[in-house]
Structures are given as structure tokens and as C-alpha cells.
Amino acid sequence: MIKAWIFEFFPAPREMAERFDPAASERHFQKYLDLWAHAECVGFDGIFFSEHHFGAGYSPAPNLLIASVALRTSRLRLGVMGVVPPYHSPWQLVEEIGMLDHLTGGRLEIGTAAGIPQEMAHVGLGVDEARARYDEAVEVMDRALLEPVVSHHGAFWDFDNLRLTPRPLQQPAPPRWVTVVSTSSARKAAQRGAKLCTGFHPQSKVLEIFDAYRDEAARLGRDVGPDDLCIRRQVSILEDDSQRAEVVARRATASRNRLRADPRVDLPDRPAILDTPTSHVFSIGDEEFVVGTPQSVGEQIIEQCNEVGAGHFAATFDRSQTPEQLKEWYTRYGEVTIPLLHRSGRVCD
């Protein structure tokens, strides 16, 4: 079985790029809340929201989205892939995790990410400091999720005997995920005992990242398998497959143009710039775009997951689609694609 997730970017309303309209903004939220509730009706296993700031998306506080969607659903797993600890106090994140796990009825998934360099630059946070903050924050979070009273003395946080409540409903803690783009980060995830998600890479690089994770887990005596691994890809649903090559080319160009400002991206006309020890390169291959009819999309997902041994697939649906168009895509994906994934059997270890 391959579990079917939505990896939700939650784009800002295009019509408000120049002028904020409160009524339109409220309608935008309501349309997406209805859409995410519909995802449960058509069979998705869960939704991973994302944290973005300064206009990059419409979810600077994705935990609030989780709390809202939890009221409209009863089965969907809900998480963030991922919350960006360098922006937050780790002790407060642990408290929010405890609250959200109760508000979701034990359906919470914890995901963390190091953050987007372009967003961090707006507040003077460089990639080296961000990585240092991230490493220290997840150290605090991992320990505090297991211990009701925690002390810590580090470079960024210093405290004694904090009692963090409420404790998570799922004991000892909800599933933990890390989204990564490098083998070194994959090994760190294995050391923490977290699950792993990656994307923005050709299959060969995804396999290299997953193999590094499996190798590090084996070295530590930890058993991992498909349920610990997730591929994130961009998905477009078509009426037929005749336009597939054209849509893949168009989406690849658009994605590369959006990411061109990031020095870590390896582009055909410009190699990645590795100007710091923590600036990991990632690339955009054609496998990033899963395009076609619901049947074809399901077959492509199964093939990709089997190639690398992933038991989860997170679909980022084309953000240019309206909520109404996405609802139709969700329905078709749920009618055809998700049953294929759920019937696919155990992928290779």
C-alpha cells in the first residue's frame, strides 16, 4: 500500500497581489477549507501543510490551518512538512504539538524543515545560523516530546525545568518527519529516528538520499522501510495523455523560473552555487512532474515509489488551478489514482 498525501502550498490569492480585499481573502480561506475537507471524502490519507512567509504562500502559521481542518474532518492525518524551527522557540512548538494532537484526536504528524534561504534573508537570517538554530531546536523538541520536564543550555536557548503541557495524545509522540534535499540531512534524520520526505530531485538522487537514510539507520540498528519514506512530486491531472509531454515541459520551465533565485538549484544553464557548507544543491528533473490521466498518474507514482522503496506519496497539485478545479482533480484522483496506490501492495524495501 502506498499512502496518498496532499502536500499543500496554499497559494495567496492572485487577485490581491496589488490590493488587499478582506472579503475576497475570507472567501479564499473558506474555499480551501472546503477543499481540504473534500480530500477526506475522496480517500486521501492525509494533508501536509507548509510554512511560508512574506508573500510566498498564504500559510505563515500552518498549525492554525491544522486546527481548522481538524474540525471539518475525522480521519485525515494532518501535519506540516515542515514547520521551520529557526523562526520559533522550540519549547513553544512542543506545547503547540501537544495541543494540536488533542484537537485532531491523535491525527497529528510532526514535520520540520530548515527553511527557505530567500525568505530568511528578509529578516537577516543566513543559512549557517538557520542550520545551527534548526539543529539546536530539534534537539530540544525531540527530548521535550519524551520528557515532561526539560532543561537546556545552548547557543540560542537557555532554560531549566520547563514543564511543557499538554503532553501529546499519541504516546510517546506523534510521527516525526523531516523534509530534506541532501544525503547528509537524510543521515541526520535517521539518527533522530524521524521519517523522511524529499523531492525536487531526479529519481537517481532520491534513491541516493533514501539509501543514505537506510544505511545510517542500519548502522544504528534501527529498522526502517517504506512507511518511513515519502516522495513529494508536482501532479497535474489531464483528460488524456496526449498533452503529457507539453505539460511536463511547461511546468518544468515554470518551476525552474520560480526557483532561479535560489543558489542551491542546479539548472541546465547555470550550475548550483555552493557558497556555504550548509547550502545543499538540489535539481529539477522531469520525474518531478507526474502528469496524465488519473490512471497514468497512479502508474507513474507506483513506479517511482517502487524504484526507491517509498510507502508514501505527497502530491503538490498545480497551484495555478482554482479551488473549484482542484476539487474536480481531487475527485478524479480519489476515484482512480488512490485505489491504485492502496492496492499496489508493499513496495520494495
C-alpha positions in Angstrom: 0.0 0.0 0.0 1.2 3.5 -0.9 -0.4 6.2 1.3 -1.7 9.2 -0.6 -1.0 12.7 0.8 -1.6 16.2 -0.4 1.5 18.5 0.0 -0.3 21.8 0.3 1.5 25.0 -0.6 -1.7 27.1 -0.2 -1.0 29.9 -2.6 -2.0 33.5 -1.9 -5.0 34.9 -3.9 -3.6 36.2 -7.2 -6.1 39.0 -7.4 -4.7 40.5 -4.2 -1.2 40.9 -5.4 -1.7 44.7 -5.5 -4.5 45.4 -3.1 -5.9 43.5 -0.1 -9.6 42.7 -0.2 -10.9 41.4 3.1 -14.0 39.8 1.7 -12.0 38.1 -1.1 -9.4 36.9 1.4 -12.1 35.3 3.6 -13.6 33.6 0.6 -10.2 32.2 -0.3 -9.8 30.7 3.1 -13.3 29.2 3.0 -12.9 27.7 -0.4 -9.7 25.9 0.6 -11.1 24.8 3.9 -14.0 23.2 2.0 -11.5 21.7 -0.5 -9.4 20.1 2.3 -12.5 18.6 3.9 -13.4 17.2 0.4 -10.0 15.5 0.4 -11.1 13.2 3.2 -14.4 12.3 1.3 -12.5 11.1 -1.8 -10.0 9.0 0.1 -6.8 10.9 0.7 -4.8 9.6 3.7 -3.6 13.0 4.9 -2.5 16.6 4.2 0.9 18.1 4.9 0.7 21.9 5.0 3.7 24.1 4.7 5.1 27.2 6.4 6.0 30.2 4.1 6.4 33.9 4.8 6.5 37.3 3.2 4.1 36.6 0.3 5.5 33.2 -0.7 2.3 31.5 0.4 -0.8 32.1 2.5 0.1 29.9 5.5 2.7 31.7 7.7 1.1 29.8 10.7 0.1 26.3 9.3 -0.7 24.9 12.7 -3.8 27.2 12.7 -4.9 25.5 9.4 -4.5 22.1 11.0 -6.7 23.2 13.9 -9.4 24.4 11.5 -9.3 21.4 9.2 -9.5 19.1 12.2 -13.0 20.5 13.0 -14.2 19.5 9.5 -12.6 16.0 9.3 -12.4 12.8 11.3 -10.0 10.5 9.5 -7.3 12.6 7.7 -3.8 12.7 9.1 -2.8 16.3 9.4 0.7 17.8 9.6 3.2 20.3 8.4 6.1 19.5 6.0 7.5 21.3 7.6 7.4 23.9 10.3 10.6 26.0 10.3 12.1 25.8 13.9 14.6 28.7 13.3 11.7 31.1 13.3 10.3 29.7 16.6 11.1 28.8 20.2 11.3 25.0 20.4 9.5 24.8 23.8 6.5 26.6 22.3 6.4 24.3 19.3 6.3 21.3 21.7 3.4 22.9 23.5 1.6 23.5 20.2 2.2 19.9 19.2 0.6 18.7 22.4 -2.5 20.9 21.8 -2.8 20.0 18.2 -2.6 16.3 18.8 -5.6 16.6 21.1 -7.5 18.9 18.8 -7.0 16.5 15.9 -8.0 13.5 18.0 -4.5 12.0 17.7 -4.2 12.5 13.9 -1.2 14.8 14.0 2.1 14.3 12.1 5.1 16.4 13.0 7.3 17.7 10.2 10.3 20.1 10.3 12.3 21.9 7.6 15.4 24.1 7.7 13.7 26.9 5.8 13.9 28.8 2.5 17.1 31.0 2.2 15.2 33.7 0.2 12.6 34.0 2.9 15.1 34.0 5.8 17.1 36.8 4.1 14.2 39.2 4.7 14.8 39.0 8.4 18.6 38.8 8.3 18.8 35.1 8.9 21.6 33.4 7.0 21.7 29.7 6.1 24.5 28.9 8.6 22.8 30.5 11.5 19.5 29.0 10.4 21.0 25.5 10.3 22.6 26.0 13.7 19.2 27.1 15.1 17.4 24.3 13.4 19.8 21.6 14.8 19.5 23.0 18.4 15.7 23.4 18.1 15.0 19.8 17.0 17.4 18.6 19.8 15.2 20.4 22.3 12.0 19.2 20.6 12.9 15.6 20.4 13.8 15.5 24.0 10.9 17.5 25.2 8.4 15.3 23.4 9.6 12.4 25.5 10.2 14.2 28.8 7.5 16.2 30.6 10.1 18.5 32.3 13.1 19.6 30.2 16.2 21.7 30.7 18.5 23.0 28.0 21.6 25.2 27.8 22.7 26.0 24.3 23.7 28.8 22.0 20.2 30.1 21.3 18.0 28.8 24.1 18.8 28.6 27.8 16.3 27.3 30.4 15.8 25.0 33.3 12.9 22.7 34.4 10.3 23.7 31.9 7.1 21.7 32.3 5.5 21.6 28.8 1.8 20.8 28.7 -0.3 19.2 27.4 1.5 16.1 26.5 0.7 14.6 23.1 -2.3 12.3 22.8 -0.2 9.9 20.7 2.4 8.4 23.0 5.3 8.7 23.2 4.9 11.2 20.4 3.2 11.7 17.0 5.2 10.5 14.0 8.1 12.8 13.2 9.1 13.8 9.6 11.9 15.7 8.1 12.0 17.2 4.6 15.5 17.1 3.1 17.4 17.6 -0.2 20.7 16.1 0.7 22.3 12.8 1.9 23.8 14.5 5.0 20.4 15.7 6.1 19.0 12.2 5.5 21.6 10.7 7.8 20.7 13.2 10.5 17.1 12.3 10.2 17.9 8.6 10.6 20.0 9.5 13.7 16.9 11.3 15.2 14.6 8.4 14.4 12.5 10.6 12.1 10.8 9.7 8.9 12.0 11.2 5.6 10.5 13.1 2.7 12.3 14.5 -0.3 11.5 16.0 -3.8 12.9 18.4 -6.3 15.3 15.7 -7.5 15.6 13.1 -10.3 14.9 9.5 -9.2 18.6 8.7 -9.1 19.2 11.4 -6.5 16.0 10.4 -4.5 17.4 6.9 -4.3 20.8 8.2 -3.2 19.1 10.2 -0.4 16.9 7.3 0.7 19.9 4.8 0.6 21.9 7.2 2.8 19.0 7.2 5.3 18.6 3.4 5.2 22.4 2.9 5.6 22.6 5.2 8.6 19.6 3.6 10.2 21.1 0.1 9.7 24.4 1.4 11.2 22.4 2.4 14.3 20.4 -0.9 14.5 17.1 0.8 13.5 14.7 -1.0 11.2 13.2 1.3 8.5 11.1 0.5 5.5 8.6 2.0 3.0 6.5 3.5 5.8 9.4 5.7 6.8 9.9 7.3 3.3 7.9 9.8 1.2 8.3 11.2 -2.3 6.9 14.7 -2.9 6.1 15.5 -6.5 4.1 18.0 -8.6 0.9 16.5 -10.0 -1.3 17.6 -12.9 -4.4 15.7 -14.0 -5.3 15.6 -17.7 -8.3 14.4 -19.7 -5.9 12.2 -21.8 -2.2 11.6 -22.1 -1.6 13.2 -25.5 -0.6 16.5 -23.9 1.6 15.0 -21.2 5.0 16.0 -22.7 3.8 19.5 -23.3 2.5 20.0 -19.8 5.7 18.5 -18.2 7.9 20.9 -20.3 5.7 23.9 -19.3 5.6 23.0 -15.6 9.4 22.3 -15.5 10.1 25.7 -17.1 7.8 27.5 -14.6 9.3 25.7 -11.6 12.8 26.4 -12.6 12.0 30.1 -13.2 10.4 30.3 -9.7 13.5 28.7 -8.1 16.1 30.5 -10.2 16.9 32.9 -7.3 17.9 30.0 -5.1 21.7 29.4 -5.5 21.2 25.7 -4.4 19.2 24.9 -7.6 21.1 23.1 -10.4 19.7 24.4 -13.7 20.7 23.4 -17.2 22.1 26.9 -18.0 23.6 27.6 -14.6 25.2 25.2 -12.1 24.3 25.4 -8.5 26.4 27.8 -6.3 27.6 26.1 -3.2 28.9 29.1 -1.3 28.4 27.8 2.2 29.0 24.4 3.9 25.3 24.1 4.6 23.9 25.1 1.2 22.9 21.8 -0.3 22.3 21.6 -4.0 19.0 20.3 -5.4 17.9 19.9 -9.0 14.7 19.7 -11.0 14.3 16.6 -13.2 11.4 15.6 -15.4 10.4 13.0 -12.8 9.4 15.9 -10.6 6.3 16.3 -12.7 3.7 13.5 -12.5 1.3 14.3 -15.3 -1.5 12.5 -17.1 -4.9 10.8 -16.7 -5.7 9.6 -13.1 -4.8 6.0 -14.3 -1.5 7.2 -15.8 -0.6 9.3 -12.8 -1.3 6.3 -10.5 1.0 4.1 -12.6 3.8 6.7 -12.6 3.5 7.1 -8.8 3.7 3.4 -8.2 6.7 3.1 -10.5 8.5 5.9 -8.7 7.7 4.6 -5.2 8.8 1.1 -6.2 12.1 2.3 -7.6 13.2 3.9 -4.4 11.2 2.0 -1.8 8.8 4.7 -0.6 5.5 3.9 1.0 4.1 7.5 0.9 3.5 9.8 -2.0 2.8 13.5 -1.4 1.2 15.3 -4.3 1.6 19.1 -4.8 -1.2 19.9 -7.2 -0.7 22.6 -9.8 -1.1 25.9 -7.9 -2.4 27.7 -10.9 -5.7 25.8 -10.6 -8.6 27.4 -8.8 -10.1 25.6 -5.7 -13.0 24.6 -7.9 -10.7 23.0 -10.5 -8.7 21.3 -7.7 -11.9 19.9 -6.2 -12.5 18.2 -9.6 -8.9 16.9 -9.7 -9.2 15.6 -6.1 -12.4 13.7 -7.0 -10.8 12.1 -10.1 -7.6 11.3 -8.2 -9.7 9.7 -5.4 -11.8 7.7 -7.8 -8.9 6.2 -9.8 -5.5 7.0 -8.5 -5.8 6.4 -4.8 -7.4 2.9 -5.2 -4.4 2.0 -7.4 -2.0 3.2 -4.7 -3.8 1.5 -1.9 -3.9 -1.8 -3.9 -0.3 -1.6 -5.0 0.9 -3.9 -2.3 4.0 -3.5 -0.3 6.7 -1.6 -2.2 10.3 -3.0 -2.2 12.4 -2.4 0.9 
